[in-house]
Amino acid sequence: MDVRPTAIPDVVVVEPRVFGDARGHFFESFNRRALEAALGRPLDFVQDNQSLSARGVLRGLHYQRPHPQGKLVRVVRGQVYDVAVDLRRASPTFGRWVGEVLSAAARNQLWIPEGFAHGFLVLSDEAEFLYKTTDYYHPETERCIRWDDPTLAIRWPDAGVPPAVSGKDARGLSLSEAPTF
């Protein structure tokens, strides 16, 4: 696998090595030893999640406090614009965000460490999204920052339709109101 940093060095893009021939292709979608070596830290994934969403669905910006989750995310069908927001007050990149297009065709993944909010916008007709987490889902500690918070000024791409958000996500807090790490 190849790992490349983003503008926030703790968030990295993971690109597998794909082996293909006339029969199709093969790639290792996860190798704990290799990813731990690339990140320089141990990983213990405890839960896998999967979602299916239509074009224009925007999920996020979600996080848990306490019980923060590190996430390794990827798309197995379609394409999304994936965003991570640094919520670690002691970090030099606090309040900054990075975005990456993830797609089934590219087979790329994004590692989002604990202490970040996460969201994505579906750019294809449908997208099936998978993520591994380093802590279990705790609904009582789930938090949400508004996807359109003017302080963050995330530059979401045009999906061809207006963003469709859940009621919970529409009621998200601004960065200045949200509990952080």
Secondary structure as the mmCIF struct_conf table of DSSP 4:
data_model
#
loop_
_struct_conf.conf_type_id
_struct_conf.id
_struct_conf.beg_label_comp_id
_struct_conf.beg_label_asym_id
_struct_conf.beg_label_seq_id
_struct_conf.end_label_comp_id
_struct_conf.end_label_asym_id
_struct_conf.end_label_seq_id
STRN STRN1 ASP A 2 PRO A 5
BEND BEND1 ALA A 7 ILE A 8
TURN_TY1_P TURN_TY1_P1 PRO A 9 ASP A 10
BEND BEND2 VAL A 11 VAL A 11
STRN STRN2 VAL A 12 GLU A 15
STRN STRN3 VAL A 18 ASP A 21
TURN_TY1_P TURN_TY1_P2 ALA A 22 ARG A 23
STRN STRN4 GLY A 24 PHE A 27
BEND BEND3 SER A 29 SER A 29
HELX_RH_AL_P HELX_RH_AL_P1 ARG A 32 LEU A 39
TURN_TY1_P TURN_TY1_P3 GLY A 40 GLY A 40
BEND BEND4 ARG A 41 ARG A 41
STRN STRN5 GLN A 47 ALA A 54
TURN_TY1_P TURN_TY1_P4 ARG A 55 GLY A 56
STRN STRN6 VAL A 57 VAL A 57
STRN STRN7 LEU A 58 GLN A 64
BEND BEND5 ARG A 65 HIS A 67
STRN STRN8 LYS A 71 ARG A 77
BEND BEND6 GLY A 78 GLY A 78
STRN STRN9 GLN A 79 ASP A 86
TURN_TY1_P TURN_TY1_P5 ARG A 89 ALA A 90
BEND BEND7 SER A 91 SER A 91
TURN_TY1_P TURN_TY1_P6 PRO A 92 GLY A 95
STRN STRN10 TRP A 97 SER A 103
TURN_TY1_P TURN_TY1_P7 ALA A 104 ARG A 107
STRN STRN11 GLN A 109 ILE A 112
TURN_TY1_P TURN_TY1_P8 GLU A 114 GLY A 115
STRN STRN12 PHE A 116 VAL A 122
BEND BEND8 SER A 124 ASP A 125
STRN STRN13 GLU A 126 THR A 133
BEND BEND9 THR A 134 ASP A 135
HELX_RH_3T_P HELX_RH_3T_P1 PRO A 139 THR A 141
STRN STRN14 GLU A 142 CYS A 144
STRN STRN15 ILE A 145 ILE A 145
TURN_TY1_P TURN_TY1_P9 TRP A 147 ASP A 148
TURN_TY1_P TURN_TY1_P10 PRO A 150 LEU A 152
HELX_LH_PP_P HELX_LH_PP_P1 TRP A 156 ASP A 158
BEND BEND10 GLY A 160 VAL A 161
STRN STRN16 ALA A 164 ALA A 164
HELX_RH_AL_P HELX_RH_AL_P2 GLY A 167 ALA A 170
TURN_TY1_P TURN_TY1_P11 ARG A 171 ARG A 171
HELX_LH_PP_P HELX_LH_PP_P2 GLY A 172 GLY A 172
STRN STRN17 LEU A 173 LEU A 173
HELX_LH_PP_P HELX_LH_PP_P3 SER A 174 SER A 174
TURN_TY1_P TURN_TY1_P12 LEU A 175 GLU A 177
BEND BEND11 ALA A 178 ALA A 178
#
